Every structure is written in C-alpha cells, then in structure tokens.
Amino acid sequence: MKIAVIGTGYVGLVAGVCLADLGNDVICADIDKAKVEMLNEGKVPIYEPGLAEMLKRNQKEDRIIFTTSIKDAIHESKAIFIAVGTPPGANHEADLTAIYAVAKDIGTYMDEYKVVIDKSTVPVGTAERVAIIIREHQKREIPFDVISNPEFLREGEAIGDFTNPDRIVVGTELEQAQKVMEEIYRGVVRTDKPILFTDVKSAEMIKYASNAMLATRISFMNEVAQLCEKVGADVKAVAKGMGLDTRIGTRFLQAGVGYGGSCFPKDVAAFRETMLDHNVEGQILWAVDKVNTEQKKSLLPKIKKLVPDLKGRKIAIWGLAFKPKTDDMREAPSIVIIEQLQKEGAEIIAFDPEAEDTAKKMLSDITYTKTPYEALEEVDALVIVTEWNEFRDLDKDKIKSLMKQPIVIDGRNVYEPREMRKKGFTYVGVGRG
C-alpha cells in the first residue's frame, strides 16, 4: 500500500520506517528541510536501537523516501498517518496547532478517497475536529474517513513494540477504513493479538488512559518507597510481593527518582485538562503529577546528609537520559538533580552512553567523560540517575578505588544495599529501608 506519514519526529519516523519494512511504499513528509535531507542520506536524528539499520535497508529497497512536499505525500498515498507533535499548551492542554495545519493541507490537496489516521497523541474529540477542517478546505466534495490509531511505542523498544505489539487499537466503525487498516497491519497481527476496533472516541481515550495508569503506578510506588524509608522496609521486596498478585502484576512497580520523557508528564497533564474541560476534577492525576515532581527533588536531601557541604565538591552523575536506550532528556530527572547540585555549588562530572550531545544543549558547566569509570576519579559521591544496563556489572572494587569518598546514592536501585555496604560503600537507594 502507498502510505504517507506526516511528521518525522519520534513516532512518525519509527512508524514510517516500520511500515516500509512491512512492504509498504512510504513517503514521509516534514517541513524541516535539514532533517529531511539528513534522513534521505540515511542518517537518523534520534537514538533508537535498530532504527538506523532498518532505515538504510528500506531505502536500499526503495520503499521509503522523505520530502518537504506535504502536497506530494497526500497525492501519492491512500492512507495518511498524522504523526506531528502535540506539545503542552499554556495550560498543559495538548497544543493541536500542527494537527490542524496538516488537516487543512489534506483538505486542500486530496484528490480521491483517503483514510486519515490520527497517530499523534490527541485528546478525545480531535478526529471530529480534523474531519471538519478537512471538509472546510476541500475544493470539491471528496469522500474520506478520519480514524484514530494511537501509538504505544516505548523509547528504546520502539521497533519491537511496532512489529510485535501488545495491541493495535483502531478507532473506526467504518467498513472501508477497517479494511485499509487490516491491510496495513496484516504483517504484525497475531491470532492472540488481533486489531482492537473501537469507536473513535474510545480509541482516543485509550492512549491517554493507558499512560495515566502507568504513571499512577510509578508515583504510587514512589510514595510507598518514602514510607519504606521511614519504617525500615525494602520497597523492592514490597513490589515483588505486590506483583505476585495476578490482579496487580509486576510491571511499573519500580521506585526511583520519578518519570520523565515526552509522554508521561505531558499526557498526564493533558488528560487532566481534558477532564477539567468536562467538569471531572482529575484528583488522582493531580496527585500523580505532584508526587512525581517532588520525587525528582528527593535525592538532594539524601546527598546532603552524606555530603553536608556541597560547595566545591565533585559529584559524579551516571545517566542523563530519562530512561535507558534513548538520548531523550525531555523532563528527565537528571536535569532537576544537576541543577539542584549546581545551586549548592557542586562540580558535576557526568556520563551517559547516548545523551551527552542532548545534555550539552540543555545544561551548562558540566564535565563529560567517555566511560563511567572516568567520571569517578576523585569524586565525593556518585549519583545514579538512569539505570543503563552497563552500570549493573561494573567492578565495585575499581569503583571504590577511584572515588575520593565511596558514597553512592542510587536513584534507580541498580545495586543491592547489602552487597554495596559489604564492599565498604556508604550506600543509599530509594525505599531500601
């Protein structure tokens, strides 16, 4: 099938490349000329495992191209995925300016029946508004369908999530649009994981409700961790005991320094604004966001308890990205922690396998190193902020020998307290008693 993907941000790029890999002819359009030129050269502007290799393979097979001509993309495609950004607005609501601009272009340039697919994360009711805008800008009446197909891609795992998804949600009750979506996804549908067809508004709700639930679990466990620290319990043991209950499960029960990224903070706030717009208070989501904001600040008191005077002290930071396997630092806890430490006068030495270039655009006065060991030379404390796998099995004796003081504040509970203390470290985790 000939498919257009409008927008080559994280979602649009991953979707476009994966759709091409399924055998479709894909044209990705973006107004950013420099990015389009980079992509046509086979260069990927984001770090996502396997994406660069998949892009080059499909470019070699002539299944994907990139263009700044949205008009051409619309003309040449039967299905059009809208995958532009929906950043937070002034009141935390989703800013749909780019969505509506694409809808206007579709109405202006379409010349035959199209299936228009909202892939961006949008509040309930957006598909209705997109359809109205398309209709208002048509030169003549041409049939089309607007449907919802929310994305559920995890940064660092996006290709696997697209090609072997937990679920594919499609919001449409129109037979022709359903057939188009069945054809697009026939290569990834499994017997035990069929496409879930719903009405449009339910599909739009599923995305926000899913992210809000996951964020709620994280914030809940971070509050449990705070209590564990007060009473001497171990939050990891508590989480394991909870997770064995099949009604609860084990996912997203890990305490830490809070969530970040492009989805959870933005989507929780936008979902609550949608609730408020419809006279639903959204008290749970307000609390979820508040707990997360405070959790990002929770490491500084722990650090100051062990290093009371931070002025002029060297503090190592392991991990800058909001999570492993990405270079994304949007809403990352590392930003809050580093800025707090710098305000106290500390000198920051940081290591992250992928996010250094991103960090340089967002933070200043930081020394970066090429290895985690280099970051530890003569430091007064180590703060672990992102749980990269390469941190888990490093030589603890070497770590200790490099540090001026063997103090570790583990914001992701990467290490076991008993082992670290046995090695001679002063070790503090999150909710570890």
N, C-alpha and C positions, 0 to 999 in steps of 0.2 A: 504494500500500500504506500501511496505517497503521503507523507506526513510533514506538517510544519510544526516547529517548536519556536514560539516567540519568547525570547529571553534566554540568555545563556549564562545565567547565574548558576548557583549550585544545583538546583533542581532541574532547570532547563537543560543544562549541559549533560548531566547524568542521564536524564530521560532521553535526550536526543541520541546520545551515543549508544545507550542500551537498546533503544528502538531500532537503530540501524543494525545492531548486532543480531537482532531477531530477524533480519532480512528485509526490513522496510527501506524505502528510499526517503531519507530525511533531509529536510532543509531547515537549518537553524538560523533564525534572524535576530539581530540585535542592533541597537542604534550606536553602540560603542565600536567605532571603526577600528581602533587599535586592538581591541580584544578579538574582533572578527579576523583581522589579519594574523594575529598570533595563532588562533585556532586553525585557520587554513594552512598554517605552517606545521601543524601537528603539535603545537605547544599548549599545555594545559595551564591556565592561570591559578588553579587551586590544587592543593594536595589531596588526592583521594586514591587509595591503593588500587592499582589495576586500570585506572581510567585512561591514563596516557597511552598505555599499550593497546587498549581496546579502541581508542580513537584512531590511532595510526593504522590498525588493522582494517577498520571500516573505511577510512579514507583511501587506502590502497585498493579496496574493492569498489570504490566509487559509490558507496551507499550513504555518505553524509557529506554535506557541504555547509559552509557558513556564509552569510550575506548580511549586508546592511539594508537590503531592499525588502521591507516587510510586504510590499505590494507583490513582488515576485513569489515570495513564500506563500502568500494567500492564494494567488492564482494557480500555483502548481500543485496544490495539496487538496486532498479530500477531507482530511482530518487536521484540525488546527489546535495544538495544545497552547494555552496561555500559561506561561511559566515566568512571568515577570515578578519583581519584588513587591511585597506589601509591608513596608516598614511601619513602625509605630508612628501614629499621628500625634498632634499636640496633646490629646487627652488619652493617649495609649491605644486608641482605636486603630484598626488597620487602615493604612492610607492606600486607597484603591485608585489613585490617580493613574498609575501606569496600566492597571487592568482596563480602566475605562478608555484610555487612549488607544489600546490595542483593539478594543471593541469597536471604536469609531473607525479605525483602519479596516477592520474586517468588513464592516458595513459598506464602506466606501469602495473597496476593491473586489469584493467577492462577485463572481460571475456565474456560479452554479451552486447546487446544494453543497453545504459544508456541515460537518459536525464540529462544533466549537466546544473545546474541553477545558474547563477551569482546572488547571493543575496547581496553581498557586494556592496558598492557604488564605482563604477568604471567609468572611462572616456569612452566616445564613442570610439568604436573600440576594446574594451577589449575582447568581446566574440569571435571576429575573431581570435585574438591572442591566446586565450585559446584553440580554436579548432585546431589551427596549432600545438601548443605544445603537445596536447593530441595525435594527429596523428603522430607526430615525435617520440613519445615514446611508441607507440603500438608495441608489438612483432609480431602481425599479424593484418591484417585489420579487424576491428570490427566496425559496424555502431554505431553512437552516434549523438546526437544533443546538441548543446550548445545554451542556450537561456538566456534572461535577465528577471529577476523578481525583480525589485528594491523594497527595503523596505521603508515604510513610518511610522515608529514607533516613537512615542513621548515618551521620558523617563518620567516615572510616569503614562503613559496612555497606555503602550505598549500592554497589553493583550487585552484591548478593541479595540485598533487600529488593532490588528491582527484578532480578532474574529468578529469584526463588522466594517470593513474598509470603508473609503470613496471610495476607488477604489483599484482594483487589476490590476496591469499593467504587462502584459506578452509580451515580445518581441520575437516572433517567427512567421513564416509563414508556418511552417511545421505541417502537419495534425497530425502525430503521437505524436509529442511533445505537441500540443494543447490538445489532448485527455488526456494525462497524467496530465497536469496542471488542466484541468477541473475536473478530478477525485480527485486530491489533495485538491482543494478548493471548492468542491461541498457543503461542510458543512457551508461555510460562504458566498457564493454567494447569493445575493438578487435580486429580479426582477428589482428593481430600481437601483441596483449597480452590473451590470454584470462584468465579466472579460473584460478588455480592451486589445484586442490583437492588437499589432502593429508590425512593423518590429523591428529587434533587436536594431539598432542604435537609433531609436526614443525612445525606452524604456530606453536605457542607458541615453539619454539626459533628459528624463522627471524628473528623480530623481534630478540631478544637477540643472536643471532649476527651479524646484519647491522650493528647499531650497534657491536658489539665490533670487527668488522673495520674499520669506518670509523675508529673511534677509534685502532685499532692503526696504520693508515696515517699518521694525523696524528702520533702520538707517534714513529713511526719516522722520519718526515721531520724532526721537531724534533731528534732525535739526529743525523741526517745534517747538519743545519744547524750543530750545535755543532762537528762535525768540520770543516765547511767554514770556519768562522771560525778554527779553529786552523791550517789548511793554506793558506788563501787562495783557496779555491774559491768559486763562486757557487751557492747552493742552488737558485736559480731555473733556472739552466742545467742543473743536475743533474736536477731534477724534470722539465724538458722532455725531456731525453734518456731518462729512465726511462719517461715517459709515452708515448713513441713506440713502445714495445714493446707490441704489442696484448695480450700476456698480462698487462700491468700496467695500462695506461690512464692517463689524466691526472687523474682525479678524486681529491680529498683527498690531494694531494701538496704542498700549500702549507704551508711552515713559518711559524710565528708564535709567539704567546705562550701557546699552549695552547688547548684546547677548554673550553667551559663549557656552560651551558644546562640544561634539565630532563631531557635524555635521556642523552647520552653518559656523564657522570660517574656518574649513578645506575645506568644499565643495565650499564655495565662492572662496577661493584661488585656488583650483584645477580647478574649472570651468573656471576661468580667464586664467590659464595657458594653458588649452585646447584651449581657444580662441586664445591666442597668438601663439600657435603652428600652428594655421590655419590662421594666419595673420588677426585676428579680435582683435581690440585693447582692448575691455573689459573695457571701460572707466567708465561705470556705476558701475561695480563690484569693480573697484579700489576705487571709491569714497565710496561705501558701506563699504568696509573694513576700510578705513581711518576714516570715521565718527565713526565707532564702536570702533576703537582703542582709539580715542580721548574721546569718551563718557565715557569709563571706568575711565578716569582720571578726569572727570568733577566734582566729588563730593569734591575733596580735596580743591579747592578754596572756595566752599561753607562752608566747615567745618572751614577753616582758617579765614573766615570772621567773624564767630561766636566765634571761639576759636583761636585767633591770635597766641598765643604761645603754641604749642602742646607738647613741651618738658616736660616729666614727667606727662602729663595729661592722665587720664584714659578714653578711648573711648570704648564704647560697640558696638559690631557688631552683628546684628541679621541676620543670614543667610549666609552660606558659599557655599552651592551648587549653581551651575549656574542657577538652577530653582527649584521650589518646587517638592516634591515627588521623589527625587533622592538623592543619595550620590555622584553624579558625580561632580567633580570640574575642569574638563578639560576646560581651557580657561575661568574660572569663573571670573567675575568682582571683586569678593571679594579678589582675590589674588593681583590684581593691587592696590586696595584701601588699603588693610592692609599693603602692602609693602611701599606704599607712606606714610602712617601714621607712620610706624615704622622708616622710614628715617627721619621724622620730630621729632622723639624722643618720640612718644606717646606709652603708655602702652595699649595693646589690650586685652579686655575681650570679648570672643565670645561665641555665642550659635547657634547651628543648630541641628534640631531634628534627622538628619541622617548622616551628613557629617563630624562629628568630627574625626572619625578614618582616613578618607581620608585626612582631613586637616593636621593632625599630620605628615603625610608623605610628605607634600608639603610646610608647613610653620613652623616657629620656634618662640619661645619666645611669646607664646600666652597662656593666661589663659582661660580654657574652663569651662563652667558651665552646670548644668543639666536642668536648666529651664531658660526661657527668663528673668524672674524677677531677678534671681540671678546675671545675667550679668549686671544689672543696679545699683548695690549698689555703691553709692558714685562716679558715673562716671560723667565726664564733658560734655559728649554728647553721644547720641545714633545715630548710622548709620544703617539704614535698607537697606540690600543689596539683600535679597531674599524674595519673597512675600509668605512665608508659611502662610496657612490659619489660623493657630493658633495664629498668631500675630494680626489678624484683630479685635478680640473682647476682648482683654485683658483690665483689669481695668486701665483706664487712670489716675485716681487719685492715684492708687498704683504705677504706673509707675513714676509719678511725685514725689511722696514722697520718692522714693528710690534714685533718681538721685541727685547728688550734684548741677547740673545745669539742668533745664528742657529744654535742647536743643535737637531737633530731626531733623536729616537730612534724609529724606525719599527717598531713591533711587528708590523706586518702586511705589510711590504714593499709599501706602496702606491706609493712613488716609486722612481725609478731612481737608484741612487747616483751615477752619473757626471753626470747632469743636475743633481742637487742640489748636488754639490760644485762643479760649474762655475758655479752661481749664487752660490757663496760660503757655502753652508751647511756646518757640521760635521755630517755625516750618518752614522748608524749604523742598519743594518737587522738582520734576523735571518738569519744564514748567508750574508751577502753578501760574504765574503772580507775 
